Amino acid sequence: MASRFRMAKAMIALDPNGRLDADVSWIGDPGAPFVLQQGQDLGARLSHAFGEAFRLGAYKVLVIGTDCPEMEETHLTNALMLLDRKDAVLAPARDGGYTLIGLKRPRPELFEGVDWSTDQVLLQTIERIQLQRLSLGLLPEMEDIDTAQNLESLAGRLRRPGLPGLRDTREAIGEIWQKTLARL
């Protein structure tokens, strides 16, 4: 299982409206190509990211955002393994969206007409997958961080004793939380 994951390569899609130099210095040198996101909405940007990854030679692609700190290597490995048997993979988010989508080939039709940033994103995406008669694998539900309430919920979970992993996330959340409390 681990050897399959080591074969994976990353690609980082950056917001073209951001400061590219600041983004690159924050990320460092991941040894992965950077591409600029393109499109008017999240669906168009996702479709473009998939298209670029497949154009670069990928035969399975996972797209994740930067707002799900609970995403771990095992989730990615499981998603890649599901793509051996399924056409698409989703990791539902607690807010009605998803934290990961995986495909074996470009499927721009999955991203068209979705009500992005609503609690209908997951259901609408599943409907599109079913309309295309694609098989679907689902990963466990996770929480993404879209609001201060999501951040507070994550901070509470990270304070629980015995919760493994996420050391860097714990430290970063602690710093953010302290700065936020200092401003109040």
VEXDREN-2710 file (C-alpha; in Angstrom, 1 decimal):
% VEXDREN-2710
k/r/px/py/pz
1/MET/0.0/0.0/0.0
2/ALA/2.7/2.5/0.9
3/SER/4.7/1.8/-2.3
4/ARG/1.7/2.7/-4.4
5/PHE/1.4/6.1/-2.6
6/ARG/5.1/6.9/-3.1
7/MET/4.5/6.8/-6.9
8/ALA/2.2/9.7/-6.5
9/LYS/3.2/13.2/-7.6
10/ALA/1.8/16.5/-6.4
11/MET/0.8/19.6/-8.3
12/ILE/-0.1/22.8/-6.6
13/ALA/-2.8/25.1/-8.1
14/LEU/-2.5/28.6/-6.8
15/ASP/-5.1/31.4/-6.8
16/PRO/-4.1/33.8/-9.6
17/ASN/-5.4/36.7/-7.6
18/GLY/-3.1/36.0/-4.7
19/ARG/0.5/37.0/-4.4
20/LEU/2.4/34.3/-6.2
21/ASP/5.7/35.2/-4.6
22/ALA/4.2/35.1/-1.1
23/ASP/2.4/31.8/-1.8
24/VAL/5.6/30.2/-3.1
25/SER/7.7/31.4/-0.2
26/TRP/5.0/30.2/2.3
27/ILE/4.9/26.7/0.7
28/GLY/8.6/26.5/0.1
29/ASP/9.9/24.1/-2.5
30/PRO/7.7/21.1/-2.5
31/GLY/9.3/19.6/-5.6
32/ALA/5.9/19.9/-7.4
33/PRO/4.9/22.1/-10.3
34/PHE/2.8/25.2/-9.6
35/VAL/-0.1/26.0/-11.9
36/LEU/-2.4/29.0/-11.7
37/GLN/-6.1/28.3/-11.1
38/GLN/-8.3/29.3/-14.0
39/GLY/-12.0/29.8/-14.2
40/GLN/-14.8/32.0/-12.9
41/ASP/-16.0/29.7/-10.2
42/LEU/-14.8/26.8/-8.1
43/GLY/-16.1/24.3/-10.6
44/ALA/-14.2/25.7/-13.5
45/ARG/-11.0/25.9/-11.4
46/LEU/-11.5/22.2/-10.3
47/SER/-12.1/21.2/-13.9
48/HIS/-9.0/23.0/-15.0
49/ALA/-6.8/21.5/-12.2
50/PHE/-7.9/18.0/-13.3
51/GLY/-7.3/18.8/-16.9
52/GLU/-3.8/20.0/-16.2
53/ALA/-2.9/17.0/-14.0
54/PHE/-4.1/14.6/-16.7
55/ARG/-2.3/16.6/-19.4
56/LEU/0.9/16.2/-17.4
57/GLY/0.5/12.4/-17.6
58/ALA/-1.5/11.4/-14.5
59/TYR/-3.8/8.4/-14.7
60/LYS/-5.5/9.0/-11.3
61/VAL/-6.0/12.5/-9.8
62/LEU/-7.0/13.6/-6.3
63/VAL/-7.8/17.2/-5.7
64/ILE/-7.9/18.5/-2.1
65/GLY/-8.2/21.9/-0.7
66/THR/-6.0/23.5/2.0
67/ASP/-8.9/23.8/4.4
68/CYS/-9.0/20.2/5.7
69/PRO/-6.2/19.8/8.2
70/GLU/-7.6/16.4/9.3
71/MET/-6.8/15.0/5.8
72/GLU/-4.0/12.4/6.3
73/GLU/-1.9/10.2/4.1
74/THR/-4.2/7.3/4.8
75/HIS/-7.1/9.2/3.3
76/LEU/-5.1/9.8/0.2
77/THR/-3.9/6.2/0.0
78/ASN/-7.5/4.9/0.4
79/ALA/-8.8/7.3/-2.2
80/LEU/-6.1/6.1/-4.7
81/MET/-7.0/2.5/-3.9
82/LEU/-10.7/3.2/-4.4
83/LEU/-9.9/4.6/-7.8
84/ASP/-8.6/1.2/-8.8
85/ARG/-12.2/0.0/-8.7
86/LYS/-14.3/3.2/-9.0
87/ASP/-14.6/6.0/-11.5
88/ALA/-14.8/8.8/-8.9
89/VAL/-14.1/9.2/-5.2
90/LEU/-15.4/11.8/-2.8
91/ALA/-14.7/12.6/0.9
92/PRO/-17.8/14.3/2.2
93/ALA/-17.5/17.4/4.3
94/ARG/-19.7/18.0/7.3
95/ASP/-21.1/21.2/5.8
96/GLY/-22.5/19.5/2.7
97/GLY/-19.5/19.9/0.4
98/TYR/-16.5/17.6/0.0
99/THR/-12.9/17.8/1.1
100/LEU/-11.5/15.5/-1.7
101/ILE/-12.5/14.5/-5.2
102/GLY/-10.7/11.9/-7.2
103/LEU/-11.1/10.9/-10.9
104/LYS/-9.5/8.6/-13.4
105/ARG/-10.0/11.0/-16.3
106/PRO/-11.2/14.6/-16.9
107/ARG/-14.9/15.0/-16.2
108/PRO/-15.8/18.7/-16.7
109/GLU/-19.5/17.9/-16.7
110/LEU/-19.3/17.0/-13.0
111/PHE/-18.4/20.6/-12.1
112/GLU/-21.0/22.5/-14.2
113/GLY/-24.1/24.0/-12.6
114/VAL/-23.1/23.2/-9.0
115/ASP/-24.2/25.7/-6.4
116/TRP/-20.7/26.2/-5.0
117/SER/-20.2/27.2/-1.3
118/THR/-23.6/25.8/-0.3
119/ASP/-24.7/22.7/1.6
120/GLN/-25.9/21.2/-1.8
121/VAL/-22.4/20.7/-3.3
122/LEU/-22.0/17.1/-2.3
123/LEU/-25.5/16.0/-3.3
124/GLN/-25.3/17.9/-6.6
125/THR/-21.9/16.3/-7.4
126/ILE/-23.2/12.8/-6.6
127/GLU/-26.2/13.5/-8.9
128/ARG/-23.9/14.4/-11.7
129/ILE/-21.8/11.3/-11.1
130/GLN/-24.9/9.1/-11.3
131/LEU/-26.2/10.9/-14.4
132/GLN/-22.9/10.0/-16.1
133/ARG/-23.3/6.4/-14.9
134/LEU/-20.0/6.5/-13.1
135/SER/-19.2/4.3/-10.1
136/LEU/-18.5/6.2/-6.8
137/GLY/-16.4/5.4/-3.8
138/LEU/-16.9/7.4/-0.6
139/LEU/-14.3/8.2/2.2
140/PRO/-15.3/9.1/5.7
141/GLU/-16.8/12.5/6.4
142/MET/-14.4/15.2/7.6
143/GLU/-14.7/18.8/8.6
144/ASP/-13.2/21.6/6.5
145/ILE/-12.5/25.0/7.9
146/ASP/-14.7/27.6/6.3
147/THR/-15.8/29.6/9.4
148/ALA/-14.5/30.7/12.8
149/GLN/-16.9/28.2/14.2
150/ASN/-15.2/25.4/12.2
151/LEU/-11.9/26.6/13.5
152/GLU/-13.2/26.6/17.1
153/SER/-14.5/23.1/16.7
154/LEU/-11.2/21.8/15.3
155/ALA/-9.3/23.5/18.2
156/GLY/-11.6/21.7/20.7
157/ARG/-11.0/18.3/19.0
158/LEU/-7.2/18.9/19.0
159/ARG/-7.2/19.6/22.8
160/ARG/-8.6/16.1/23.5
161/PRO/-6.0/13.9/25.1
162/GLY/-4.8/10.9/23.1
163/LEU/-5.8/12.2/19.7
164/PRO/-3.0/11.1/17.4
165/GLY/-1.3/13.1/14.7
166/LEU/-1.8/16.6/13.5
167/ARG/1.1/18.0/15.5
168/ASP/1.8/20.9/13.1
169/THR/-2.0/21.6/12.9
170/ARG/-2.2/21.7/16.7
171/GLU/0.7/24.2/16.9
172/ALA/-0.7/26.4/14.1
173/ILE/-4.2/26.4/15.5
174/GLY/-2.8/27.3/19.0
175/GLU/-1.0/30.3/17.5
176/ILE/-4.0/31.5/15.5
177/TRP/-6.2/31.0/18.6
178/GLN/-3.9/33.0/20.8
179/LYS/-3.7/35.9/18.3
180/THR/-7.4/35.9/17.9
181/LEU/-8.0/36.0/21.7
182/ALA/-5.5/38.8/22.1
183/ARG/-7.5/40.9/19.6
184/LEU/-10.8/40.4/21.5
END
